Amino acid sequence: MRYGFVIDQDTCIGCHACTVACKTEHEVPLGVNRTWVKYVEKGEWPETKRFFSVLRCNHCSDAPCVEICPTTALFKRDDGIVDFDTDRCIGCKSCMQ
């Protein structure tokens, strides 16, 4: 079984509530993110449009962040979820490359 997210990008207002909820629910430490809200601007003045694009951890089957982590702080659970062990993380940010 694979898990995923359904996000209505058209209703996103860039409030970061999803980021806060994820960090709170999963005790994600300060400086580590599993949710990103990207601000996108298109067009030329005065015809410009700004919108937001939410990016989430996709729990990839061959997750490169798990492979590159030097301390195995990121690991794949038996159910396919990419999980994070805060005690093992050294803050090197290799997973963010």
Jmol script that loads the backbone (N, CA, C; Angstrom):
load data "model"
ATOM      1  N   MET A   1       0.849  -1.172   0.000  1.00  0.00           N
ATOM      2  CA  MET A   1       0.000   0.000   0.000  1.00  0.00           C
ATOM      3  C   MET A   1       0.896   1.237   0.000  1.00  0.00           C
ATOM      4  N   ARG A   2       0.513   2.258  -0.775  1.00  0.00           N
ATOM      5  CA  ARG A   2       1.232   3.522  -0.820  1.00  0.00           C
ATOM      6  C   ARG A   2       0.330   4.625  -0.282  1.00  0.00           C
ATOM      7  N   TYR A   3       0.914   5.520   0.482  1.00  0.00           N
ATOM      8  CA  TYR A   3       0.177   6.668   0.997  1.00  0.00           C
ATOM      9  C   TYR A   3       0.482   7.880   0.125  1.00  0.00           C
ATOM     10  N   GLY A   4      -0.400   8.847   0.152  1.00  0.00           N
ATOM     11  CA  GLY A   4      -0.177  10.068  -0.598  1.00  0.00           C
ATOM     12  C   GLY A   4      -0.980  11.204  -0.001  1.00  0.00           C
ATOM     13  N   PHE A   5      -0.830  12.366  -0.593  1.00  0.00           N
ATOM     14  CA  PHE A   5      -1.535  13.554  -0.142  1.00  0.00           C
ATOM     15  C   PHE A   5      -2.371  14.105  -1.281  1.00  0.00           C
ATOM     16  N   VAL A   6      -3.522  14.617  -0.956  1.00  0.00           N
ATOM     17  CA  VAL A   6      -4.332  15.351  -1.920  1.00  0.00           C
ATOM     18  C   VAL A   6      -4.395  16.783  -1.410  1.00  0.00           C
ATOM     19  N   ILE A   7      -3.854  17.686  -2.195  1.00  0.00           N
ATOM     20  CA  ILE A   7      -3.803  19.090  -1.797  1.00  0.00           C
ATOM     21  C   ILE A   7      -4.430  19.914  -2.910  1.00  0.00           C
ATOM     22  N   ASP A   8      -5.427  20.704  -2.564  1.00  0.00           N
ATOM     23  CA  ASP A   8      -6.057  21.598  -3.529  1.00  0.00           C
ATOM     24  C   ASP A   8      -5.220  22.873  -3.592  1.00  0.00           C
ATOM     25  N   GLN A   9      -4.326  22.937  -4.569  1.00  0.00           N
ATOM     26  CA  GLN A   9      -3.411  24.070  -4.690  1.00  0.00           C
ATOM     27  C   GLN A   9      -4.157  25.386  -4.928  1.00  0.00           C
ATOM     28  N   ASP A  10      -5.344  25.311  -5.516  1.00  0.00           N
ATOM     29  CA  ASP A  10      -6.104  26.533  -5.810  1.00  0.00           C
ATOM     30  C   ASP A  10      -6.638  27.212  -4.555  1.00  0.00           C
ATOM     31  N   THR A  11      -6.796  26.474  -3.469  1.00  0.00           N
ATOM     32  CA  THR A  11      -7.330  27.075  -2.245  1.00  0.00           C
ATOM     33  C   THR A  11      -6.235  27.428  -1.231  1.00  0.00           C
ATOM     34  N   CYS A  12      -4.983  27.097  -1.545  1.00  0.00           N
ATOM     35  CA  CYS A  12      -3.880  27.414  -0.634  1.00  0.00           C
ATOM     36  C   CYS A  12      -3.684  28.928  -0.565  1.00  0.00           C
ATOM     37  N   ILE A  13      -3.626  29.463   0.662  1.00  0.00           N
ATOM     38  CA  ILE A  13      -3.412  30.898   0.858  1.00  0.00           C
ATOM     39  C   ILE A  13      -2.029  31.186   1.446  1.00  0.00           C
ATOM     40  N   GLY A  14      -1.182  30.161   1.536  1.00  0.00           N
ATOM     41  CA  GLY A  14       0.182  30.350   2.010  1.00  0.00           C
ATOM     42  C   GLY A  14       0.304  30.585   3.501  1.00  0.00           C
ATOM     43  N   CYS A  15      -0.628  30.096   4.283  1.00  0.00           N
ATOM     44  CA  CYS A  15      -0.652  30.375   5.725  1.00  0.00           C
ATOM     45  C   CYS A  15       0.288  29.476   6.534  1.00  0.00           C
ATOM     46  N   HIS A  16       0.784  28.406   5.937  1.00  0.00           N
ATOM     47  CA  HIS A  16       1.697  27.452   6.582  1.00  0.00           C
ATOM     48  C   HIS A  16       1.047  26.629   7.686  1.00  0.00           C
ATOM     49  N   ALA A  17      -0.276  26.593   7.750  1.00  0.00           N
ATOM     50  CA  ALA A  17      -0.949  25.767   8.760  1.00  0.00           C
ATOM     51  C   ALA A  17      -0.597  24.295   8.569  1.00  0.00           C
ATOM     52  N   CYS A  18      -0.440  23.855   7.319  1.00  0.00           N
ATOM     53  CA  CYS A  18      -0.076  22.458   7.056  1.00  0.00           C
ATOM     54  C   CYS A  18       1.328  22.159   7.572  1.00  0.00           C
ATOM     55  N   THR A  19       2.230  23.122   7.452  1.00  0.00           N
ATOM     56  CA  THR A  19       3.589  22.956   7.955  1.00  0.00           C
ATOM     57  C   THR A  19       3.579  22.832   9.473  1.00  0.00           C
ATOM     58  N   VAL A  20       2.858  23.717  10.130  1.00  0.00           N
ATOM     59  CA  VAL A  20       2.766  23.699  11.592  1.00  0.00           C
ATOM     60  C   VAL A  20       2.115  22.409  12.076  1.00  0.00           C
ATOM     61  N   ALA A  21       1.043  21.984  11.415  1.00  0.00           N
ATOM     62  CA  ALA A  21       0.351  20.753  11.814  1.00  0.00           C
ATOM     63  C   ALA A  21       1.262  19.543  11.684  1.00  0.00           C
ATOM     64  N   CYS A  22       2.015  19.455  10.594  1.00  0.00           N
ATOM     65  CA  CYS A  22       2.935  18.337  10.380  1.00  0.00           C
ATOM     66  C   CYS A  22       4.027  18.337  11.445  1.00  0.00           C
ATOM     67  N   LYS A  23       4.615  19.503  11.692  1.00  0.00           N
ATOM     68  CA  LYS A  23       5.691  19.588  12.682  1.00  0.00           C
ATOM     69  C   LYS A  23       5.183  19.237  14.081  1.00  0.00           C
ATOM     70  N   THR A  24       3.967  19.659  14.406  1.00  0.00           N
ATOM     71  CA  THR A  24       3.395  19.377  15.723  1.00  0.00           C
ATOM     72  C   THR A  24       3.051  17.902  15.876  1.00  0.00           C
ATOM     73  N   GLU A  25       2.365  17.355  14.893  1.00  0.00           N
ATOM     74  CA  GLU A  25       1.914  15.960  14.961  1.00  0.00           C
ATOM     75  C   GLU A  25       3.076  14.976  15.024  1.00  0.00           C
ATOM     76  N   HIS A  26       4.140  15.267  14.266  1.00  0.00           N
ATOM     77  CA  HIS A  26       5.245  14.320  14.160  1.00  0.00           C
ATOM     78  C   HIS A  26       6.490  14.762  14.918  1.00  0.00           C
ATOM     79  N   GLU A  27       6.348  15.814  15.742  1.00  0.00           N
ATOM     80  CA  GLU A  27       7.448  16.328  16.551  1.00  0.00           C
ATOM     81  C   GLU A  27       8.698  16.575  15.709  1.00  0.00           C
ATOM     82  N   VAL A  28       8.498  17.223  14.561  1.00  0.00           N
ATOM     83  CA  VAL A  28       9.601  17.545  13.663  1.00  0.00           C
ATOM     84  C   VAL A  28      10.384  18.694  14.291  1.00  0.00           C
ATOM     85  N   PRO A  29      11.700  18.531  14.459  1.00  0.00           N
ATOM     86  CA  PRO A  29      12.487  19.546  15.163  1.00  0.00           C
ATOM     87  C   PRO A  29      12.647  20.843  14.369  1.00  0.00           C
ATOM     88  N   LEU A  30      12.998  21.895  15.080  1.00  0.00           N
ATOM     89  CA  LEU A  30      13.249  23.198  14.495  1.00  0.00           C
ATOM     90  C   LEU A  30      14.341  23.073  13.438  1.00  0.00           C
ATOM     91  N   GLY A  31      14.133  23.671  12.293  1.00  0.00           N
ATOM     92  CA  GLY A  31      15.116  23.622  11.216  1.00  0.00           C
ATOM     93  C   GLY A  31      14.915  22.481  10.237  1.00  0.00           C
ATOM     94  N   VAL A  32      14.034  21.543  10.555  1.00  0.00           N
ATOM     95  CA  VAL A  32      13.737  20.416   9.669  1.00  0.00           C
ATOM     96  C   VAL A  32      12.316  20.592   9.164  1.00  0.00           C
ATOM     97  N   ASN A  33      12.115  20.398   7.876  1.00  0.00           N
ATOM     98  CA  ASN A  33      10.782  20.544   7.293  1.00  0.00           C
ATOM     99  C   ASN A  33      10.435  19.341   6.439  1.00  0.00           C
ATOM    100  N   ARG A  34       9.188  18.935   6.506  1.00  0.00           N
ATOM    101  CA  ARG A  34       8.658  17.905   5.617  1.00  0.00           C
ATOM    102  C   ARG A  34       7.589  18.490   4.709  1.00  0.00           C
ATOM    103  N   THR A  35       7.277  19.751   4.933  1.00  0.00           N
ATOM    104  CA  THR A  35       6.296  20.474   4.125  1.00  0.00           C
ATOM    105  C   THR A  35       6.905  21.819   3.749  1.00  0.00           C
ATOM    106  N   TRP A  36       6.772  22.182   2.487  1.00  0.00           N
ATOM    107  CA  TRP A  36       7.280  23.457   2.016  1.00  0.00           C
ATOM    108  C   TRP A  36       6.173  24.172   1.278  1.00  0.00           C
ATOM    109  N   VAL A  37       6.047  25.468   1.514  1.00  0.00           N
ATOM    110  CA  VAL A  37       5.086  26.284   0.777  1.00  0.00           C
ATOM    111  C   VAL A  37       5.903  27.214  -0.111  1.00  0.00           C
ATOM    112  N   LYS A  38       5.790  26.994  -1.406  1.00  0.00           N
ATOM    113  CA  LYS A  38       6.558  27.757  -2.383  1.00  0.00           C
ATOM    114  C   LYS A  38       5.703  28.911  -2.901  1.00  0.00           C
ATOM    115  N   TYR A  39       6.266  30.108  -2.910  1.00  0.00           N
ATOM    116  CA  TYR A  39       5.583  31.292  -3.429  1.00  0.00           C
ATOM    117  C   TYR A  39       5.964  31.454  -4.901  1.00  0.00           C
ATOM    118  N   VAL A  40       4.982  31.510  -5.770  1.00  0.00           N
ATOM    119  CA  VAL A  40       5.228  31.592  -7.207  1.00  0.00           C
ATOM    120  C   VAL A  40       4.556  32.842  -7.757  1.00  0.00           C
ATOM    121  N   GLU A  41       5.309  33.613  -8.524  1.00  0.00           N
ATOM    122  CA  GLU A  41       4.753  34.789  -9.190  1.00  0.00           C
ATOM    123  C   GLU A  41       4.921  34.615 -10.689  1.00  0.00           C
ATOM    124  N   LYS A  42       3.870  34.943 -11.434  1.00  0.00           N
ATOM    125  CA  LYS A  42       3.909  34.833 -12.893  1.00  0.00           C
ATOM    126  C   LYS A  42       3.412  36.119 -13.515  1.00  0.00           C
ATOM    127  N   GLY A  43       3.852  36.349 -14.735  1.00  0.00           N
ATOM    128  CA  GLY A  43       3.409  37.514 -15.484  1.00  0.00           C
ATOM    129  C   GLY A  43       4.352  38.692 -15.332  1.00  0.00           C
ATOM    130  N   GLU A  44       3.946  39.789 -15.936  1.00  0.00           N
ATOM    131  CA  GLU A  44       4.707  41.032 -15.851  1.00  0.00           C
ATOM    132  C   GLU A  44       3.773  42.137 -15.387  1.00  0.00           C
ATOM    133  N   TRP A  45       4.321  43.061 -14.638  1.00  0.00           N
ATOM    134  CA  TRP A  45       3.530  44.155 -14.095  1.00  0.00           C
ATOM    135  C   TRP A  45       2.872  44.913 -15.217  1.00  0.00           C
ATOM    136  N   PRO A  46       1.638  45.257 -15.134  1.00  0.00           N
ATOM    137  CA  PRO A  46       0.734  45.145 -13.994  1.00  0.00           C
ATOM    138  C   PRO A  46      -0.099  43.862 -14.005  1.00  0.00           C
ATOM    139  N   GLU A  47       0.144  42.987 -14.945  1.00  0.00           N
ATOM    140  CA  GLU A  47      -0.619  41.739 -15.057  1.00  0.00           C
ATOM    141  C   GLU A  47       0.138  40.597 -14.381  1.00  0.00           C
ATOM    142  N   THR A  48       0.230  40.647 -13.082  1.00  0.00           N
ATOM    143  CA  THR A  48       0.940  39.598 -12.351  1.00  0.00           C
ATOM    144  C   THR A  48      -0.033  38.771 -11.532  1.00  0.00           C
ATOM    145  N   LYS A  49       0.383  37.568 -11.259  1.00  0.00           N
ATOM    146  CA  LYS A  49      -0.424  36.679 -10.430  1.00  0.00           C
ATOM    147  C   LYS A  49       0.509  35.965  -9.461  1.00  0.00           C
ATOM    148  N   ARG A  50       0.081  35.866  -8.227  1.00  0.00           N
ATOM    149  CA  ARG A  50       0.858  35.178  -7.206  1.00  0.00           C
ATOM    150  C   ARG A  50       0.038  34.013  -6.684  1.00  0.00           C
ATOM    151  N   PHE A  51       0.678  32.872  -6.571  1.00  0.00           N
ATOM    152  CA  PHE A  51       0.004  31.715  -6.000  1.00  0.00           C
ATOM    153  C   PHE A  51       0.996  30.897  -5.195  1.00  0.00           C
ATOM    154  N   PHE A  52       0.497  29.909  -4.521  1.00  0.00           N
ATOM    155  CA  PHE A  52       1.303  29.093  -3.630  1.00  0.00           C
ATOM    156  C   PHE A  52       1.279  27.646  -4.103  1.00  0.00           C
ATOM    157  N   SER A  53       2.379  26.969  -3.902  1.00  0.00           N
ATOM    158  CA  SER A  53       2.485  25.563  -4.272  1.00  0.00           C
ATOM    159  C   SER A  53       3.020  24.803  -3.061  1.00  0.00           C
ATOM    160  N   VAL A  54       2.241  23.850  -2.585  1.00  0.00           N
ATOM    161  CA  VAL A  54       2.627  23.080  -1.401  1.00  0.00           C
ATOM    162  C   VAL A  54       3.381  21.828  -1.841  1.00  0.00           C
ATOM    163  N   LEU A  55       4.549  21.632  -1.278  1.00  0.00           N
ATOM    164  CA  LEU A  55       5.367  20.456  -1.549  1.00  0.00           C
ATOM    165  C   LEU A  55       5.480  19.653  -0.263  1.00  0.00           C
ATOM    166  N   ARG A  56       5.275  18.349  -0.359  1.00  0.00           N
ATOM    167  CA  ARG A  56       5.313  17.477   0.819  1.00  0.00           C
ATOM    168  C   ARG A  56       6.281  16.339   0.580  1.00  0.00           C
ATOM    169  N   CYS A  57       6.700  15.709   1.654  1.00  0.00           N
ATOM    170  CA  CYS A  57       7.474  14.475   1.546  1.00  0.00           C
ATOM    171  C   CYS A  57       6.599  13.445   0.837  1.00  0.00           C
ATOM    172  N   ASN A  58       7.139  12.810  -0.190  1.00  0.00           N
ATOM    173  CA  ASN A  58       6.363  11.864  -0.984  1.00  0.00           C
ATOM    174  C   ASN A  58       6.551  10.414  -0.559  1.00  0.00           C
ATOM    175  N   HIS A  59       7.345  10.178   0.470  1.00  0.00           N
ATOM    176  CA  HIS A  59       7.581   8.814   0.946  1.00  0.00           C
ATOM    177  C   HIS A  59       7.945   7.905  -0.225  1.00  0.00           C
ATOM    178  N   CYS A  60       8.931   8.336  -1.005  1.00  0.00           N
ATOM    179  CA  CYS A  60       9.354   7.629  -2.212  1.00  0.00           C
ATOM    180  C   CYS A  60       9.746   6.188  -1.904  1.00  0.00           C
ATOM    181  N   SER A  61       9.489   5.302  -2.853  1.00  0.00           N
ATOM    182  CA  SER A  61       9.871   3.899  -2.650  1.00  0.00           C
ATOM    183  C   SER A  61      11.390   3.753  -2.632  1.00  0.00           C
ATOM    184  N   ASP A  62      12.098   4.598  -3.361  1.00  0.00           N
ATOM    185  CA  ASP A  62      13.563   4.587  -3.340  1.00  0.00           C
ATOM    186  C   ASP A  62      14.065   5.941  -2.834  1.00  0.00           C
ATOM    187  N   ALA A  63      13.593   6.349  -1.685  1.00  0.00           N
ATOM    188  CA  ALA A  63      13.818   7.690  -1.128  1.00  0.00           C
ATOM    189  C   ALA A  63      15.304   8.056  -1.069  1.00  0.00           C
ATOM    190  N   PRO A  64      15.736   9.036  -1.886  1.00  0.00           N
ATOM    191  CA  PRO A  64      17.137   9.436  -1.879  1.00  0.00           C
ATOM    192  C   PRO A  64      17.575  10.055  -0.553  1.00  0.00           C
ATOM    193  N   CYS A  65      16.647  10.669   0.168  1.00  0.00           N
ATOM    194  CA  CYS A  65      16.999  11.267   1.462  1.00  0.00           C
ATOM    195  C   CYS A  65      17.393  10.191   2.472  1.00  0.00           C
ATOM    196  N   VAL A  66      16.756   9.031   2.396  1.00  0.00           N
ATOM    197  CA  VAL A  66      17.086   7.917   3.294  1.00  0.00           C
ATOM    198  C   VAL A  66      18.476   7.389   2.963  1.00  0.00           C
ATOM    199  N   GLU A  67      18.754   7.260   1.673  1.00  0.00           N
ATOM    200  CA  GLU A  67      20.044   6.715   1.235  1.00  0.00           C
ATOM    201  C   GLU A  67      21.210   7.620   1.603  1.00  0.00           C
ATOM    202  N   ILE A  68      21.013   8.936   1.534  1.00  0.00           N
ATOM    203  CA  ILE A  68      22.116   9.871   1.736  1.00  0.00           C
ATOM    204  C   ILE A  68      22.362  10.210   3.208  1.00  0.00           C
ATOM    205  N   CYS A  69      21.404   9.933   4.077  1.00  0.00           N
ATOM    206  CA  CYS A  69      21.534  10.294   5.494  1.00  0.00           C
ATOM    207  C   CYS A  69      22.686   9.514   6.139  1.00  0.00           C
ATOM    208  N   PRO A  70      23.716  10.219   6.637  1.00  0.00           N
ATOM    209  CA  PRO A  70      24.890   9.529   7.184  1.00  0.00           C
ATOM    210  C   PRO A  70      24.657   8.878   8.549  1.00  0.00           C
ATOM    211  N   THR A  71      23.579   9.236   9.227  1.00  0.00           N
ATOM    212  CA  THR A  71      23.354   8.701  10.578  1.00  0.00           C
ATOM    213  C   THR A  71      22.111   7.825  10.668  1.00  0.00           C
ATOM    214  N   THR A  72      21.490   7.530   9.553  1.00  0.00           N
ATOM    215  CA  THR A  72      20.222   6.788   9.472  1.00  0.00           C
ATOM    216  C   THR A  72      19.109   7.435  10.299  1.00  0.00           C
ATOM    217  N   ALA A  73      19.161   8.769  10.411  1.00  0.00           N
ATOM    218  CA  ALA A  73      18.080   9.487  11.095  1.00  0.00           C
ATOM    219  C   ALA A  73      16.795   9.391  10.277  1.00  0.00           C
ATOM    220  N   LEU A  74      16.934   9.360   8.964  1.00  0.00           N
ATOM    221  CA  LEU A  74      15.796   9.114   8.077  1.00  0.00           C
ATOM    222  C   LEU A  74      15.792   7.636   7.734  1.00  0.00           C
ATOM    223  N   PHE A  75      14.643   7.016   7.858  1.00  0.00           N
ATOM    224  CA  PHE A  75      14.558   5.584   7.574  1.00  0.00           C
ATOM    225  C   PHE A  75      13.171   5.253   7.058  1.00  0.00           C
ATOM    226  N   LYS A  76      13.069   4.151   6.353  1.00  0.00           N
ATOM    227  CA  LYS A  76      11.793   3.710   5.802  1.00  0.00           C
ATOM    228  C   LYS A  76      11.214   2.629   6.702  1.00  0.00           C
ATOM    229  N   ARG A  77       9.986   2.873   7.166  1.00  0.00           N
ATOM    230  CA  ARG A  77       9.294   1.891   8.001  1.00  0.00           C
ATOM    231  C   ARG A  77       8.771   0.743   7.140  1.00  0.00           C
ATOM    232  N   ASP A  78       8.344  -0.326   7.783  1.00  0.00           N
ATOM    233  CA  ASP A  78       7.808  -1.485   7.072  1.00  0.00           C
ATOM    234  C   ASP A  78       6.570  -1.145   6.247  1.00  0.00           C
ATOM    235  N   ASP A  79       5.816  -0.114   6.679  1.00  0.00           N
ATOM    236  CA  ASP A  79       4.609   0.267   5.935  1.00  0.00           C
ATOM    237  C   ASP A  79       4.885   1.262   4.805  1.00  0.00           C
ATOM    238  N   GLY A  80       6.168   1.570   4.548  1.00  0.00           N
ATOM    239  CA  GLY A  80       6.538   2.442   3.441  1.00  0.00           C
ATOM    240  C   GLY A  80       6.696   3.905   3.787  1.00  0.00           C
ATOM    241  N   ILE A  81       6.358   4.286   4.998  1.00  0.00           N
ATOM    242  CA  ILE A  81       6.483   5.682   5.422  1.00  0.00           C
ATOM    243  C   ILE A  81       7.956   6.004   5.681  1.00  0.00           C
ATOM    244  N   VAL A  82       8.416   7.153   5.167  1.00  0.00           N
ATOM    245  CA  VAL A  82       9.749   7.645   5.488  1.00  0.00           C
ATOM    246  C   VAL A  82       9.627   8.366   6.821  1.00  0.00           C
ATOM    247  N   ASP A  83      10.363   7.889   7.813  1.00  0.00           N
ATOM    248  CA  ASP A  83      10.254   8.444   9.165  1.00  0.00           C
ATOM    249  C   ASP A  83      11.576   9.068   9.579  1.00  0.00           C
ATOM    250  N   PHE A  84      11.562   9.756  10.703  1.00  0.00           N
ATOM    251  CA  PHE A  84      12.690  10.567  11.146  1.00  0.00           C
ATOM    252  C   PHE A  84      12.954  10.331  12.628  1.00  0.00           C
ATOM    253  N   ASP A  85      14.202  10.031  12.967  1.00  0.00           N
ATOM    254  CA  ASP A  85      14.612   9.833  14.356  1.00  0.00           C
ATOM    255  C   ASP A  85      15.396  11.068  14.793  1.00  0.00           C
ATOM    256  N   THR A  86      14.763  11.923  15.588  1.00  0.00           N
ATOM    257  CA  THR A  86      15.387  13.189  15.991  1.00  0.00           C
ATOM    258  C   THR A  86      16.671  12.981  16.780  1.00  0.00           C
ATOM    259  N   ASP A  87      16.770  11.891  17.509  1.00  0.00           N
ATOM    260  CA  ASP A  87      17.962  11.642  18.317  1.00  0.00           C
ATOM    261  C   ASP A  87      19.192  11.346  17.463  1.00  0.00           C
ATOM    262  N   ARG A  88      18.996  10.861  16.254  1.00  0.00           N
ATOM    263  CA  ARG A  88      20.120  10.515  15.377  1.00  0.00           C
ATOM    264  C   ARG A  88      20.541  11.656  14.456  1.00  0.00           C
ATOM    265  N   CYS A  89      19.668  12.632  14.261  1.00  0.00           N
ATOM    266  CA  CYS A  89      19.945  13.718  13.318  1.00  0.00           C
ATOM    267  C   CYS A  89      21.058  14.630  13.843  1.00  0.00           C
ATOM    268  N   ILE A  90      22.042  14.915  12.969  1.00  0.00           N
ATOM    269  CA  ILE A  90      23.143  15.807  13.337  1.00  0.00           C
ATOM    270  C   ILE A  90      23.010  17.173  12.649  1.00  0.00           C
ATOM    271  N   GLY A  91      21.939  17.354  11.894  1.00  0.00           N
ATOM    272  CA  GLY A  91      21.682  18.643  11.252  1.00  0.00           C
ATOM    273  C   GLY A  91      22.560  18.948  10.052  1.00  0.00           C
ATOM    274  N   CYS A  92      23.090  17.929   9.390  1.00  0.00           N
ATOM    275  CA  CYS A  92      24.000  18.152   8.260  1.00  0.00           C
ATOM    276  C   CYS A  92      23.280  18.602   6.990  1.00  0.00           C
ATOM    277  N   LYS A  93      21.977  18.391   6.921  1.00  0.00           N
ATOM    278  CA  LYS A  93      21.121  18.779   5.796  1.00  0.00           C
ATOM    279  C   LYS A  93      21.441  18.048   4.496  1.00  0.00           C
ATOM    280  N   SER A  94      22.110  16.912   4.572  1.00  0.00           N
ATOM    281  CA  SER A  94      22.363  16.104   3.372  1.00  0.00           C
ATOM    282  C   SER A  94      21.062  15.707   2.709  1.00  0.00           C
ATOM    283  N   CYS A  95      20.036  15.455   3.508  1.00  0.00           N
ATOM    284  CA  CYS A  95      18.734  15.023   2.993  1.00  0.00           C
ATOM    285  C   CYS A  95      18.044  16.105   2.175  1.00  0.00           C
ATOM    286  N   MET A  96      18.485  17.333   2.289  1.00  0.00           N
ATOM    287  CA  MET A  96      17.837  18.444   1.600  1.00  0.00           C
ATOM    288  C   MET A  96      18.456  18.737   0.234  1.00  0.00           C
ATOM    289  N   GLN A  97      19.478  18.006  -0.154  1.00  0.00           N
ATOM    290  CA  GLN A  97      20.166  18.268  -1.427  1.00  0.00           C
ATOM    291  C   GLN A  97      19.329  17.871  -2.606  1.00  0.00           C
TER     292      GLN A  97
END
end "model"
wireframe off; spacefill off
backbone 0.3
color backbone group
